[in-house]
Amino acid sequence: MPKRSLHPVFLAAVTVLGSIPAYGLGFRVPDQSATAAARGNAFVATADDPSAVYYNPAGITQLNGTHALLNGYGIAFNARVNLEAPGSKDFDNKWDPQAVPQSFSTYQLFGSPVWFGFGVYVPFGLKNRYADDVPFRNVAKEGSIEYVTYNPVLAWKVTERFSIAAGLTINHAKASLVQGIFSQGDEFRFEGSDTSFGFNAGLLWQPHPMHSFGATYVSQTTMDYRGETVTHFEDQHRIVPVAPGVFAPITIPGVDGNRHASARMQFPQHVTAGYSFRPTKNWNIEFDADWTDWETLNDVTLKQRHLPDQKIPFNYNASFLYEVGITRNFGLWHVSAGYIYSQRTVPNEEFNPAVPDTDRHVFSLGFGRKYDHVSWDVAYQYLWGPERTIDRGTVVDGNYRFEAHAVSLALGYHF
């Protein structure tokens, strides 16, 4: 089929960049190990398994010898929508299971007070999509981000009670963002990828066996996605008059068009601080506050060859995760529970159905067992978002509800 550029369609469609997938706290994925997830991710002041590379790299100084951890995180979430438009019916994005892997390893360097750690994990991403017949298909239809971080770190045990750490983050991301145009089957798509660099750092202070304090920082990164935009129109079938009282079917061929394109997106810095209280060796109770600086995500600039730059406003708000977790040890077994309150990030003025963001409550349970050289953990999370009402006088006005189930599985090995 012939190719052509459709400038007016492009101008109408660039808001697809609002179609960023999410399941909570913008589109950040804070769950990186079953041990931490079972505790509501209240882990920065505990950080006593290899996933500390992510949660607090200073914590790896607690791990003697060599340790490795493989973890899998799976989630199925459901965004239910009741639009206010006359004649609209309730619909949802259907339960769409997704999974991301994580791996971490640590090693004490030749008996020195220095440890090396390495992690591969997914700190942002996941996917959200709606059927092609949703009323707001011209605003949001589908979006996915694959964001993978490779994270080498070095930790120094300054004293028996105090450790610090820092590392490099090598981040590779792909984006695929889709919006409807006129009728079902028509769509506008942007696809791109980029690699960027950042850093993380942490400290761990344990002034007494009953008390531990931790903090970690992860820097902002900028992704200059490079790829192309594609417009696709389906064949159109029409019945037209060819003579008085005579009609004939005709087919108008569909049109495809593409252009080289790029889009710049800021991924936010975040800071976590926490306190762990251990009244006995068998109990660990921790409270954390996790702040994400989403205010750096103001506008996304979409550039397309031979067309003006387009600014798509996000104007997200900085937000907190408040986390509490408790673990009870029974010899080689342990049981954990946790709770997270996640503040919403997306303001009403910039709300997009592809990011069904709202305040979230996350409840978690988990258990695990340690052997001589092997350990395993299992965690379950239930995520619930109270109804959020959007009333802006637009096609997205309505009530939005969120629910999700997540499972984490971890297998560790040490020697």
Salt bridges, closest charged atoms under 4 A:
ASP92 OD1 - LYS94 NZ 3.71
ASP96 OD2 - ARG129 NE 3.26
ASP132 OD1 - ARG137 NH2 2.77
ASP132 OD1 - LYS141 NZ 3.01
GLU142 OE2 - LYS127 NZ 3.78
GLU160 OE1 - LYS157 NZ 3.71
GLU187 OE1 - LYS141 NZ 3.33
GLU187 OE2 - ARG189 NH2 3.17
GLU191 OE2 - ARG189 NH1 3.47
ASP224 OD1 - ARG264 NE 2.58
GLU234 OE2 - HIS232 NE2 2.59
ASP256 OD1 - HIS232 ND1 2.53
GLU286 OE1 - ARG39 NH2 3.41
ASP290 OD1 - ARG28 NH1 2.88
ASP377 OD1 - HIS334 NE2 2.58
GLU387 OE1 - ARG401 NH1 3.12
GLU403 OE1 - ARG80 NH2 3.80
